[in-house]
């Protein structure tokens, strides 16, 4: 039985996550996914929308995922590879070269990301939409105040 491991935050779960995990599973019989804990995300400077428990539950509900573990720090990867007898470590190609030291313990594969979708781009879009809504709300309130002042005069 060949084991595969990957890691991620998996916030605002989207089709890119599904495709990455599905492709990772193709490298073995068992897919283990390390989901970044809230504390680790804070150390990385990431603010997750959803807490670890929700993100881990979403990931564990996928049929390609066999096990979910918490990711607490960068250093645990070697221990996890040994503990779970991992044959292949998989990450998105945006991490290319950053985990090559793991080649001493298992195969390391960097997969292409899904074009056109990322959690970062989703957060930017949501932030822009939120700013537009806030601006629209302020403009509407200003207009209502002006009408109320005119009616009160």
C-alpha positions as CSV (number, residue, x, y, z in Angstrom):
1,X,0.0,0.0,0.0
2,X,1.5,3.4,-1.1
3,X,0.8,6.4,1.1
4,X,0.7,10.0,0.0
5,X,0.8,13.1,2.1
6,X,0.0,16.8,1.4
7,X,-0.6,19.9,3.4
8,X,-2.6,23.1,3.2
9,X,-4.8,25.6,4.8
10,X,-7.8,24.7,2.7
11,X,-9.7,27.9,3.6
12,X,-12.6,28.9,1.3
13,X,-12.6,25.4,-0.1
14,X,-12.8,25.5,-4.0
15,X,-12.4,23.3,-7.1
16,X,-8.7,23.9,-7.1
17,X,-8.4,22.1,-3.8
18,X,-10.6,19.2,-5.0
19,X,-8.4,18.8,-8.1
20,X,-5.1,19.0,-6.1
21,X,-6.3,16.4,-3.7
22,X,-7.7,14.1,-6.4
23,X,-4.4,14.3,-8.4
24,X,-2.4,13.7,-5.1
25,X,-4.5,10.5,-4.5
26,X,-3.4,9.2,-7.9
27,X,0.1,8.7,-6.5
28,X,-0.9,6.1,-3.9
29,X,-3.6,4.1,-2.2
30,X,-3.9,6.2,0.9
31,X,-4.1,10.0,1.0
32,X,-3.2,11.8,4.3
33,X,-3.9,15.6,4.4
34,X,-2.3,17.9,6.9
35,X,-4.6,20.8,7.5
36,X,-2.9,23.9,9.0
37,X,-4.0,24.7,12.5
38,X,-5.3,28.1,13.4
39,X,-2.2,28.8,15.4
40,X,0.1,27.7,12.6
41,X,-1.8,30.0,10.1
42,X,-1.3,32.9,12.5
43,X,2.5,32.2,12.6
44,X,2.4,32.2,8.8
45,X,0.6,35.5,8.7
46,X,-2.6,34.0,7.3
47,X,-6.1,34.8,8.6
48,X,-8.4,31.9,7.9
49,X,-12.1,32.6,7.4
50,X,-13.0,29.2,8.8
51,X,-11.5,27.6,12.0
52,X,-9.4,24.5,11.8
53,X,-12.2,22.2,12.9
54,X,-14.4,23.3,10.0
55,X,-11.7,23.1,7.4
56,X,-10.6,19.6,8.6
57,X,-14.2,18.4,8.5
58,X,-14.6,19.7,4.9
59,X,-11.4,18.0,3.8
60,X,-12.1,14.7,5.6
61,X,-15.5,14.5,3.9
62,X,-13.9,14.0,0.5
63,X,-13.9,10.4,-0.8
64,X,-10.3,10.7,-2.0
65,X,-9.1,11.7,1.5
66,X,-8.3,8.8,3.9
67,X,-7.0,10.7,6.9
68,X,-6.7,14.3,8.1
69,X,-4.1,15.4,10.6
70,X,-3.4,18.8,12.0
71,X,-0.3,20.7,10.7
72,X,1.2,22.6,13.6
73,X,4.6,23.7,12.2
74,X,6.9,23.5,9.2
75,X,9.2,21.0,10.9
76,X,6.7,18.2,11.5
77,X,6.7,17.0,7.9
78,X,9.7,14.7,8.3
79,X,8.1,13.2,11.5
80,X,4.8,12.7,9.7
81,X,6.5,11.1,6.7
82,X,8.2,8.6,9.1
83,X,5.2,8.1,11.4
84,X,2.7,7.4,8.5
85,X,5.2,5.5,6.3
86,X,4.7,8.0,3.5
87,X,5.9,7.1,0.0
88,X,5.1,10.4,-1.8
89,X,4.9,14.0,-0.6
90,X,2.7,16.2,-2.9
91,X,2.4,20.0,-3.0
92,X,1.3,22.6,-5.5
93,X,3.9,23.9,-8.0
94,X,4.0,27.3,-6.3
95,X,6.0,25.5,-3.6
96,X,8.5,24.1,-6.2
97,X,11.9,23.4,-4.6
98,X,10.9,24.4,-1.1
99,X,10.5,20.8,0.1
100,X,13.3,19.1,-1.8
101,X,15.0,18.2,1.5
102,X,12.2,15.7,1.9
103,X,13.5,13.7,-1.1
104,X,15.8,11.9,1.4
105,X,12.7,10.3,3.0
106,X,10.2,9.9,0.1
107,X,9.3,11.0,-3.4
108,X,8.5,14.7,-3.7
109,X,6.0,15.8,-6.4
110,X,4.9,19.4,-7.2
111,X,1.6,19.5,-9.1
112,X,0.4,22.4,-11.3
113,X,-2.3,24.5,-9.7
114,X,-5.7,24.9,-11.2
115,X,-5.8,28.0,-13.4
116,X,-8.1,30.9,-12.5
117,X,-8.9,30.0,-8.9
118,X,-7.1,30.4,-5.6
119,X,-8.1,31.2,-2.1
120,X,-6.0,34.4,-2.3
121,X,-7.9,35.6,-5.4
122,X,-11.2,34.7,-3.8
123,X,-10.3,36.7,-0.6
124,X,-9.3,39.7,-2.8
125,X,-12.6,39.5,-4.8
126,X,-14.6,39.2,-1.6
127,X,-12.7,42.2,-0.1
128,X,-13.3,44.3,-3.2
129,X,-17.0,43.3,-3.2
130,X,-17.2,44.2,0.5
131,X,-15.6,47.6,-0.2
132,X,-18.1,48.3,-3.0
133,X,-21.0,47.3,-0.8
134,X,-19.8,49.5,2.0
135,X,-19.3,52.4,-0.3
136,X,-22.8,51.9,-1.7
137,X,-24.3,51.7,1.8
138,X,-22.6,54.9,2.8
139,X,-23.8,56.7,-0.4
140,X,-27.4,55.4,0.3
141,X,-27.2,56.6,4.0
142,X,-25.9,60.0,2.8
143,X,-28.8,60.3,0.4
144,X,-31.3,59.3,3.1
145,X,-29.9,61.9,5.5
146,X,-30.2,64.6,2.8
147,X,-33.8,63.6,2.2
148,X,-34.5,63.5,5.9
149,X,-32.9,67.0,6.3
150,X,-35.0,68.4,3.4
151,X,-38.2,67.0,4.8
152,X,-37.3,68.3,8.3
153,X,-36.8,71.9,7.0
